[in-house]
Amino acid sequence: MDVEQVMGKAQIISVRLPAGSVGPAAGRWVAMDIEMTGFRPVEGRSIIEVSAVAVSPSGAGGYVREACSWRINPRCPLNPIAIGVHGVRAEELADCPDFADVAGDILAFIGSDPLVFHGAAGDVALLNQELAVAGLPPLANPVVCTEKLARRRWPAERSRLPLVAERVGGTARTRHKRRRQQDGSVSVTGDYQHKSRADAEMTADIWLALGGAGGALA
């Protein structure tokens, strides 16, 4: 049974996975994903959403997931192309906190546990830029990249996140559709709430399935 509690801008959900799930080494680890403005960072700022899915072994031989998502006001414009990717519009971020205001919550949630990203280098670099703006040190956690792992496992196949998730038997969450209008604007349809959350969940699915094959450190 799922237990859901809404805490400000963070959504926390715990899910007990089936016993016998295949996963990486014992211990807690955190799958993460971020969404961005689509522009070069303005004074180091470009993140509009961060999601983290912590996975821990349960006593029943399965795993327990805990997830948080934070919406962030970047205080700068959003690229229309990026809006077509994540579906988040500037007006949805107007009342959201700055990254510096939620950085402590993010760091408390991930702790010192290993972090798992699909495309780790870019996401970690952007997180570290935002941490620097907030006056905080860079991440010191061990980092695993499921994209690198997928490329090693299937060198002849595409390594996009939803494709890899489907390949390992995970669920490719609802994706959006976008259409460019004559005036150059982007029309988007679909379920966009916490797209970074869906991507973090897919990343967790991949690492649970392939973690035993040996992680690719970013």
N, C-alpha and C positions, 0 to 999 in steps of 0.2 A: 504494500500500500504506500502511496506517495503522501508525504507530509509537506505542505506548502505554507510558507509564512512570508509576508511582504514586509520588509524593513526599509523604509525610505526608498531610495533608488535601487537598493539591492534586493534581488529575489533569491531566496534560499530554498532549495528543494533537496530532500533526501530520498534516495531510491535504493532499495535493496535489490541487488542483482541476483540472478539464479545461482544456486550452489553449483560448483564445478566450473564456473567461468574460468577461462584461461587468461592469465595476466602476467605482468612482469614480476620482478622480485618483490618480496614481501615488504610492506611498509607503505606509508602514505605518499602519494605523488599528485601533482596538480596539472591537468590539461588546461591550456589557456588560448584565448584568441582575442584580437583587438580589431576594431573598425576605426577608420581614419577619415580625415577631411578630404583626402585626395590631392592636397597641395603639399608643397615642401613645407616643413615645419616653420611656423612663425614663432620666432624666439623659442624654438624647441618644442612648440605645441602643435599637435596634429591629431591626437587620439580623441575619439568621441564615444567610444564604448569599450569596456573591458569585461570579459567573462572568464571565470575560473571554475573548473570542475575538479574537485578533490576526490580521489578514489582511495579507499582504505580497505584492507582485507577485513571480512567479518568472521565471527566465530563459527559460522555455519559453512565455511569454505567458499563463500561467494565474496562479493564486494559491496561496499556501501558508497554511494555518490552523494556529495554535497556540492551545490553550485551557487555561485553569486554572480550577478551582473551589475555593472555600474555604468550609467549614462553620464557623460561629461560634456560640459560646455567648453569648446576649444577657444572661444573668444576670437574666432576668425571665420571667414566664409567657408562653405563646403563646395567642392568641385561637383558640378552637375553629373559628371561621369561617375564619381564616387557614390552619389545619391542613387544612381542607377544600379550600383552594385549592392549597397546595403539597405537602401530604402529609407534611411534616416534623414529627415529634413531639419533645417536650421531651427524652425519654430518649435520642434520637439525638444530641442536642447536648451532653449532660452532660460528655463528655470532650473536647469541642472547645475550641480556644483562644478567648480574647477577641479582639475586633476589633483592639485595640491590638497584639496579638502577631503578627497577620498583615498589618497595614497596610503595613509596609515591603515585604513581598513583593508586595502588590497594586500599590503605587506603582512598584516596580521593574519589574513586568511591563508596566504601561501606559505608563511613561515620560512623555514630553511629547507623545505622539501624539494625534491627534483621537480623541474618544470618541463612539460611536454608541449611542444608547438608543432604545427604543420607549416613549415617555412619559418624556422626559429630565428634565423639571423636578422631578418627585417623587423620582426615583432620585438625581439629583445632590444635591438638598437633604439627603436622608438620609445619603448618603456624607459630605457635608461636616459634618453633625452628628457622625457617628462620628469623623471625623478631628479635629474640635475636642476631643472627649472624650479622644482619644489624644494631645492636645497638638501636633497637626500642622496646617499651613495648609490652606485649602480647595483643591480642584482648580483648576488654572489652564489645563487643556487646552481646546482648542476642542471644542465639543459639538454634535452633530447629532442631531435627533429624527426618527426614521423615521415616527412617528405623525403628526407635523405634515406631513411630506412626503406620506404616504399621503392625508391629508385634502385636501391641495392637488391631488393627482393624481386622486382619486376623491371629490369632495365629496358625492356622493349615496350613497356606500357606507359601511358600517361599517368602523371602523379598528382593530378588535381584532387583536392580533398574529398569531394563527394564521390568521385570515381573510386578512390582507394577505399573509402568507407564501405561502399557497396561490394567491392571486391573481397573484403574480409568478412562480409556478412553483417556489417553494421547497417544502420538506417541512414540514408541520405535525407536529411530533414527538408522540409518544404523550402523551395527556392523561389525567388521572385521572378517576375517577367518585366522587361523594360522595353519602352518604345520611344524612339527619338521623334519629337514633333518637328514641324517645318521651321519653327522659330529657333530650333536648336535646343530647346528644353527637353528634359527626359520625363516621360510619364511612366510611373511604376505601379504595379499591382501585385498583390500577394500578401503573405503574412510576414511582416518585417520585425516584429517585436523580438528584441534580443537575438539578432542574427549571429552576433559573436557567440552567444550562448549555444546556438545550434552547431556552430563550427567547433566550439570547444568540446561539445558532446561527441561529435564525430571523431575528433582527434583522440578523445578518450577511448572510443570504440576501437580505433586502429591500434592504439598502444596496448590495449587489453588483448587484442588478437595477435599482435606481432612482437610484443615486448620480449617474449622468450627467445626471439631470433637474434637479440643483441641490439642495443640502442645505438643510434648514430648521434654522437655528441656534436652539438653545434659549435 
